[in-house]
Amino acid sequence: MRKVSAIICAYNEEKTLKDVILSVSESLLVSEIILVNDGSSDNTKKIIEELQREIEITAINLTENKGKGYAMAVGVENSIFDIMLFVDADQSNIIYGYINHLTNPLLKEESDMVLGYSTVNILNQDVNPLKILTGERALYKEDIIPILDKMKESRFGVETLLYFYYLSIGKSIKFIRLKGMTHKDKYEKMNRFKATANYINEGWEIAYTAMKNYDLMLKTMKRQVKKGLKL
C-alpha cells in the first residue's frame, strides 16, 4: 500500500503554523511530516522545536529564503514514502477531512495529481479563477523526480510549472473544492506596502516560470490539439 508524506513549507507563518501541523498530525493517512522552514525570521523554528517534543517531525531549516519551489523540492528529496501531500502553512480555517479528499484519489489510483482549492463568493457565485495555483495538492513522488531541479529554480511559480508539466506528459489532474478552507492574505500578515510588493513579485515569478518553461506549454498545446482531433 502506498503511504503519504506530508510536506509543509513555511516562511514567517508563526500565527498559523502550529494549528496546521497539529491538523496534519491528526490524520491517520499521513505517515510522516516534513517541515521545511524556508529561512523564516519569526518564531517558526521555535514552534517546530516545541512541537517536536510531542510529534515526530522531520525539520529542515534553510538559512536563507530560497522560495516556495526550492522548499517543496527539498521536502520531496527528504521524504520516504510514495505520495507527496503539500500543505500550505498559512491556513486560517482548517476543515475536517481535507487530507482524505486530497489523498484518496491517489491511494485509489484514480488520478495522478489532486489540487484542493478554496473559493471566493462573487455575485453569489463561488469562484476561483486561479485554482491551479493552490498550495494544497497531492501527487506521486515518482512523477516529479525528473523536474526537482526546475522546481528549485521556480520560486512562487512552482504551481504553474507543475500544472503545465503534468499536462505536457499526459498526466491526469483532479480539482477538488475544499469548502470552508481559507488562507490569510498578505494584507493580513504585513503592512500594505510590503504586501503589494510581495504580490507583484510573486506575479513576476509566475510569469517568468511560464516563459522559462515555454517548451512545456507548447507540448501541452500540441497534446490538446491532438486530443481534439481524435475526438
N, C-alpha and C positions, 0 to 999 in steps of 0.2 A: 504494500500500500504506500502511495506517495505521502510524504509528510510536508508540513508547512513551516517555512522560516519567515518570521515577521521582521521587516526592516523598517525602522523608524529613523528618519533623518531629521535632525533638529539644528536650527540656527536661531538662538536667542528666543526660545519659546518657553521660558520658565513659568508662565502663567497657566499654560495648558498641558505641559509635558507630562506631569505626574498622572493626571487623570487618563491621558491617552495610554501610557504604559500599563497602568492598572487594568484598563479596559481590555487591552490586548492579552494581558497575562491571564485573564479570566476565561479566555476561550480554550476549550478542550481540543480544538483543531490545531492550535499553534504549538509546535514542538520546540521552537527556540525563538528568542527575541534578540535582535541585533540592533543596538542603538549607535548611530553614527553622529557624534557631536561635531558639527561642521564649523569648528573654530568659534564657538559661542563666547561672548564676553560677559554674559549674565550668569545666573546660578545654575545653568543647565548641568554642568559637570557635577556640582554638589548634589543636585536632585537625583542624578543617576547613581551616584555613590551611596546615597541613603537608601534607595530602593534596592540596590544590590544586596543589602543585608537581609531582604525578605524574598526577593525574586531573582531567579537566575537570568542574568542579562550579560550578553557579550558587548562590552562597551569599547568603542573605537573613538578616541579623542584626537581630532585633527588639530594641529597647532595654528592653522590659519583657515579662513573661509575659502573653500575650493569650489563651491557651487553645488547645486542640487544633484546634477548629473554625476559628478565625481563621487559624492557621498553615496548615492544609490549604487554605483558600480563597486565601490569598496565594500558596501554591505553584502553584495552578491558574492564577491571574492572571499568573504569571510563566513559565508553560510555553509551549512552542512547538507540541507535537505533539497527536495526536488522542486517545490513550489515556492515562489517568491511572493510574499504579500507585502506590498508597500503601503505604509500608513502615514499620513501627514501628522506632524506634531502639533498643529495649531487648531485641532478640532475643539470647538467650544460647546457642542451639543452632540454627544456620542449616543448613537441609537443602539438598542439591544439587537444582537444577532447579525450585525452588518458584516462581520467576518465570515459567517456562514454563507451569506449572499454572495460574497466575492470569491470564495474558495470552492464552494460546492460544484460549480460548473467545470472546474478543472479537475477536481477529485473524481468526477463522473466522466471526465474526458469529453465534455460537450462543447468546449471552446478552448482556444489557445491563449486568449487573454481576456480578462474581465475588467471593465472600468466601472467603478461605482461613483456616480455623480450626484450632486445636490442641485437644487433649482432655486430660482427667484421667481416671485409672482409679479407678472406684468400684465395689467388689464385682465385680471382674473385667469391668467394662463401661467402654468408652471413651465418655465423655460430655462435652458442653459445652452446658449449658442457655442460655448467654449468647453463642452463636456469632454473633449479629447484631451484637455489639459488637466484633468483631475489627478490628484495625487494618490487617491485610493484605487489600487489596482492589484491584480494577481495574475501571475504568468509562470510559465515553466522556465526554470533556470537554464536548461539546455538551449532554449531558443535565443537567449540574449547573450550567451557567452561570446559569440562572434563579434558583438558590437560593444563590448565593455570599454574599449579604448575610445570609441566615438562618444559613448555616454560621458566619459570623464571630461571630454572637451566641450560638452554641450551646455553646461550650467543649467539655467532655467528652461532652456529649450529641449530638455531631455524628453518631455512628454510628446512633443512634436516629432522628435526623432523616432521614438518607439512606435508611434502611430503609423508613420509612413513606412518604417521598416517592416512592420507586420503586414501591411497591405502589399508591399512590394514583393514579399516572398509567399503571398497567398495564404497567410495565417488568418484564422477567424477571430473576430473581436466581438465581444458581447458587452452591451451597455446595460447597467442596472441602476435604477434610481434609488438612492439611499434616502428615503423620505424622512425628513426631520433633521438630517445632519447639517450642521453649519460650521463655518470656519470664521475665525476672526480676520477681518481685512486689515490691511496695513495702517489704515487711518485709526484703527483701534489700538494698534501696537506702538505707534510712533507719531511724532508731530507731522502736520500736514505737508510741509515742505519735503521732509525726508521720505514720507510715504509716496508722494507724487514722483519723486526722483527714482525711487525703487521700482514703481510700476513702469516708468519709461524705460529703465534699464532692462527690466525683465522682458518687455515687449521687443526691445532690440535683440536680446539673446534668443528669443523665439524666432525672429525674422532671420537672424544670422545663421542659426542652426538649419532652418529650412533652405536657405540659399546654399549653404555649405554642402548639404546633402541632397542637392537637386537631382542627383542620379537616382535616388530612391523615389523621388516624386515622379520622375519620368517612367520608371519601372512600374509604379503604381498606375499611372495613366494608361500605359500600354496594356497592363493586365486588365484594367477595367474596360478598355476598348474591346479586347479580345473576348472578354466575358459577355459584353453587349452583343457582339457579332454572333456568338454561339446561340444566344437567346433568340 
